[in-house]
Structure formats: structure tokens, C-alpha cells
């Protein structure tokens, strides 16, 4: 009889709870738990399924889907991983079947590892192969059985979607592999066949899942959100003739894109119409007042946006599906120590880049213009004390849109109360990535959050910023874990998926797309976009996705499906801020200080290749084009 090869701890705990005091010595040892035991009780089957949720992030206890020390956004132009930048081999021109770097790393990107995904698919297939035979003597247990089946279909759809959007065609397996099977006969399916499998599993998930249930588990809304995400990817240029159109492993060819945009639109609209549950944006979606918002209002909007990622209890109306992190158990969220400023004894990872920071608008919705006060100079910005008093927006971090303040920690940004050893250097609880200078341009006091900081320096920002999004002001990262959720699917994504699909369809649909886009902008305190020009509307929806979903991982997929990576990937340089003792300021984008050299060497990097170890095990598997 086959042994269940994973999840023994969770199952054994449940079995103990179901065992009376008189028969505890009669139980099989842990090493002998098998499928007969797991599928004899629907509650034990549910526990087995629970570990499949955990393994969406890989095959380690701290590799759960969601929050991680090295973010996927650092494989894009948005952020810089300061500790392992060379691991992002797609940005170094070194990605190959023998060198996958970040994409093969267990703890940082286990959710993208081919072999880990298939380990989880094997476990999910084991459930689906046996679930119909699990006893369910009561109507309550019968309903639970249907729910577990629906969740398993959702999890399998999610895993195959990861393969589809990162590797292309999958090895499709809908039954568990068995020992002694002929693995030399398996082949990768086409992109279309893999898409068909994902959509079939999503339909089966929706057919079995309720609209609401125990928080943390998949619902019909989560399955519908996955469908929206996948269909948007599959309507985009990358897989519709933009790259290797004759390679069916990674392409749908050159025909049918218009129909795919329509399918993407309809999938998003079904969620918007409440077909799978009721969702709405957190905050107001009313147009900004005619005079604009006050500074206090902008901060309140920023707090609302930041709060989406700082949820700890019941999910808000925008959250469709999220990953939860209890203080006990193996799943860990340590965002504060991973991302926080070094002056708080944190590790300062995933720093927003200067070009990304400049994309945030002003609070009134006008573009931010770096050289507003010195036309043509994209490097240096200066202000005397008198000029700042007359016009505070000479400081590039004043007067920006609310999402900027909910996402980025810049020099002067308010943050946590200072611990005792920091208080002498930071009495006002503000981030210090720059330095205080004497008038002879020598440093008077180094910034406590810089790489010359007095508390710690090895973990200071390398380019002048920290990421605020995902952290929790109430958590002291030096000592404690975070408990705020990772939001995987939220309603803002659905609105922007719909907006993009409508705009790509064109014609009268452009206005429908802008209506959805403007809901997201209004929630951010920004005015409506108005145009009938498709190219302008396309530029706007791409900008909105970039800002709204900053560092959430979407840009990894967006820059690939739009095929914009060659233009957005550039070297990372440092922003140096100088405060002077007389109140003057300088902000210098120092093009001689380059903490990370990046290049987009080849479009083959739009796809992750199979690792050499996988090809060695099954040489007949087709490799991604170009590798």
C-alpha cells in the first residue's frame, strides 16, 4: 500500500484528537500512516489539504506563498534586493538551466520552483483521486467533502497557472504518479492545452466551492479571481505572437487575440457583478473635491491604502483571498525585520528604485516632474531654506499622491517610535537615509538609516529608500514576527484587469475601462482619467497597475506580457539626500554610485527554463525557447 509521503505531523495531530484515552496505545506509529487512514475521515482529509495550501509557496515551512525576504518585485525595475542582487539572474544576463538563482531558491522563490510545484500537484491529485470514496454519513460531512474537492481543484489550478505564466506548457497530470511509472514517456503539453487544464480546474472549483467559508481557504471568488488573472495574461502580446509565435510551448499563435481580450473582460466583469461574492474597494470612490484634498486628507487616504496590507483579523471588503500568518506554526511573516530600516536593527531589503519613485503622481493627479525647478537637470534638485518655506514642494517628497506615502519610506518619512539606542540620533521618529552636512559639505551627522548609520550599517539601503508597504508599525521587527496578511487576490486587481481588457478591445469599451480604472484612482484620492484615445488609455492603465500593485509581484508578469522589460530594466543608482545645518537641501541622483548593474540581455528571459536536473531526469521534456 502506498504511503502518504508528506504532511504526517498535521495528520498525526488530528488523529490524536480523534483518539480516546483507552485506545491511544493501539494506534499505528506515525511512520505507517497511509492513504487508507487519511481518506477514512473527511476531517483528516481536510487537514491533509491544509498542508497543500502551505506548499503553494514551496517545500519549506517558511516558504509559504506570499511574504518572503526577497520579493519577486526585485526581479523587475521596481525594487532592489540589497543582499542577493546577483540571484536575480534574469537581470544579469546569466539565467540558464544551470543557473536559475532566485527562481530555484527554496526560501525566497519556492512558489516558482518546477519540482516543488509538481510535488504539490502530486499531493493534490492524491486527494482528488480518493475524495469521492471518503465516508460522509451526515449532510454536514457531505458538504465538507464537496468543499474539500473544490479547494483541491482551486489549488491545482493555481499551481498549473504558476507553470503556465512562468514556464509555458506544463506536464499535465490529473492522476497521482505511481512508483514504477514510465517517466520517460511524459511530455510537456502546449500552452493552449495547459490553459485548458487551468480553466477546467477553475470551473470544477467554482462548481464545488461556497461563496463564503472559513477565512483563509479558497472560495468561488478566489477561483474566479484566478481565472481573471490567467485570462488577462493569456490575452497579452507575449503569448499572442509577440515572442516565438510558432513555439506552441510558450505561444497561442498569431490569431484569436481579440477573442481572448473579450474573455478576459468577461471574467473580470463576472466578479464585479457579484456572481461569486460581494467585493468592493476599501475607502471612498467619490471624485476628489474641486479644491483637492488637504494634506491631512491625503495622509488619511494613504493610511487606508496601507491598511489593506496591514490586515490582521477579519478581511476587509477588498480582499478576495489572502495568506494568514499566526504567531505559532511554521508559516512565518517577518516583513518588519526583512524590509525595515537598518537603524531599527532591521535588514533593509527590497528598496524602491528612483525611477519607480518618480512615477508616483502629485496629490492633484498631475505628473511628478523632477526638473520642475531646473529644466533639463534630471540628477540634482536643490532648495534653500527660504525657497522651501515659500514652496514646500521643492522637496520631492512633499505633495505626492497618497499611495506614495503608503508604500515608500524616504528620507524624512515618519515611522516607528525609536528604541532606546536610536533615540539620541532620531528624536522625531523619522527615517534618515541621508546625512546632515556642515556648510563646508562635510558630514556633521550620518543618517541613522544609511550605510554609515550609528546603529547598524551593513543592512542599510543602497539606493536611498526602504519599502513601507507590507510592514506593520506596531511590530518591533528586531524581536517579533508580523501577523499581517499577504493579500494574493484583491478587488482592485479585478477592476484593473477589466479596465485593461476593455481598453485593448477599444472603441466604446475604452470608456467602460476608464470607469473601472477611475474607481481605483478615486480611492487613491486622484481625479478621473478622460480620453477616447486607445494608446493614451493603454499608457494610463499600465501606469495605474504599476503604482496600485507596487511590489506585490504583478510587475514581474506585466513587464513580460507587455514585453516592456528591455525598456524598463536599467541600472540602479543611489539617491543621496543632503540636509545642511542652515536649512538648505540637496537631492542628488548619483549616477556614479551604482549598487546594482542590470541588463535585459535576451527576450528568452521572458520564460524560466527547466533546471538541468529536471531535464536530466526526463530528457524528452522540451526546453524553453532560446535555452
Buried (B, 14 or more C-beta within 10 A) or exposed (E): EEEBEBBBEBBBEBBEEEEEEEEEEEBEEEEEBEBEBBBEBBBBBBBBBBBBBBBBBBBBEBBBBBBBBBBBBBBBBBBBBBBBBEBBBBBBEBBBBEBBBBBBBEBBBBBBBBBBBBBBBBBBBBBBBBBEEBEBEEEEBBBBBBBBBBBBBBBBBBBBBBBBBBBBBBBBBBEBBEEEEEEEEBEBBBBBEBBEBBBBBBBBBBEBBBEEBEBBBBBBBBBBBBBBBBBBBBBBBBBBBBBBBEBBBBBBBEEBBEEBBBBBBBBBBBBBEEEBBEBBBBBEBEEBEEEBBEEEBBBBBBBBBBBBBBBEEEBBEBBBBBBBBEEEEEBBBBBBBBBBBBBBBBBBBBBBBBBBBBBBBBBBBEEBEBEBBEEEEEEBBBBBEEBBEEBEBBBBBBBBBBBBBBBBBBBBBEBBEBBEEBEEBBEEEBBBBBBBBEEEEEEEBBBBBBBEBBBBBEBBBBBBBBBBBBBBEEBBBEEBBBBBBBBBBBBBBBBBBBBBBBBBBBEEBBBBBBBBBBBBBBBBBBBBBEBEEBEEBBBBBBBBBBBBBBBBBBBBBBBBBBBBBEEBBBEBBBBBBBBBEEEBBBBBBBEEBBBBEBEBBEBBBBBBBBBBEBBEEBEEBBBBBBB
